[in-house]
């Protein structure tokens, strides 16, 4: 999985405020793409069209890392998720979700298929996850994983019978410079947006991946923070580049979003500088 990936939910779902152009991303050199069934058929179809566009222009399929997600219903972990499940009762069947995911993407396989969030109960979560496991043996997914599993739930989940037959390769959670529980607090947030969950993943050999690395979904303002701006000035970079670099320098793949070529180019150039240990420490406590 690339360390920098382009996600972004559909414009129709977000009232036009949070979407991405995946074809542009591929054109500019990006190779990691992230989507989900929850984002809507239009978002899925846009991603599938971007992959097809890339193949037609000579980008090998093996060079495009495509990740998607299916929902876990019923659940009560998050109000947004609960509302979506209630409004889409026909998606409570995991097998049907998987089939619809592939239909809307129009691809033969994905590189990563995630369970988008925990169900209301552990039993429901395990049953839904197990529907993903055959995808690896039948070649429909290179790997499977989970998303929004916090440290406590993840450890209990990994102890369930049958999970380690095909264990989760990745746990994708919200993670950014600010609002991650702090290095020493040991806080465990409901959706795993914390260092405790990151460390629990490492303990069990599960890669930790970050969505909303710029704090957008958690309404965190990184772009006017004095510490972030000072580090950015020292490296002649932007606040966004510093925020992304802080995430990926920990070996955490980041999933961001953009519709603008200049932002995409900026995101892809975060490997041109390295934060010092002191800077990494300061940013961890912002």
SULCOR-V347057 format. One record per backbone hydrogen bond with DSSP energy under -1.0 kcal/mol. CO is the residue of the C=O (numbers start at 0). NH is the residue of the N-H. If there is no record, write none. Layout:
BEGIN
co: [CO CO]
nh: [NH NH]
END
This chain:
BEGIN
co: [2 4 5 9 10 13 20 21 22 23 24 25 30 31 32 35 36 39 40 41 42 43 44 45 46 47 48 49 50 51 52 53 54 59 60 64 65 65 66 67 68 69 73 77 78 79 80 81 82 87 88 92 93 94 95 96 97 98 99 100 101 109 111 112 113 114 120 121 122 123 124 125 128 131 132 133 134 134 139 142 143 144 145 149 150 151 152 153 156 159 161 162 168 169 170 171 172 179 188 191 193 194 195 196 197 198 199 200 201 206 208 209 210 211 214 215 224 225 226 227 228 229 230 231 237 238 239 240 241 242 243 244 246 246 247 252 253 255 257 259 260 261 262 263 266 268 275 276 277 278 279 282]
nh: [253 255 33 13 15 16 24 25 26 27 29 28 64 5 66 38 39 43 44 45 46 47 48 49 50 51 52 53 54 55 56 58 57 62 63 32 110 111 34 113 36 115 119 81 82 83 84 85 86 90 91 96 97 98 99 100 101 102 103 104 105 141 67 144 69 146 124 125 126 127 128 129 131 134 135 137 139 140 109 112 168 114 171 153 154 155 156 157 159 162 164 165 206 145 208 147 210 194 191 193 197 198 199 200 201 202 203 205 204 170 172 254 174 214 219 218 228 229 230 231 232 233 234 236 241 242 243 244 245 246 247 248 249 251 250 209 4 6 20 263 264 265 266 267 269 271 279 280 281 282 283 285]
END
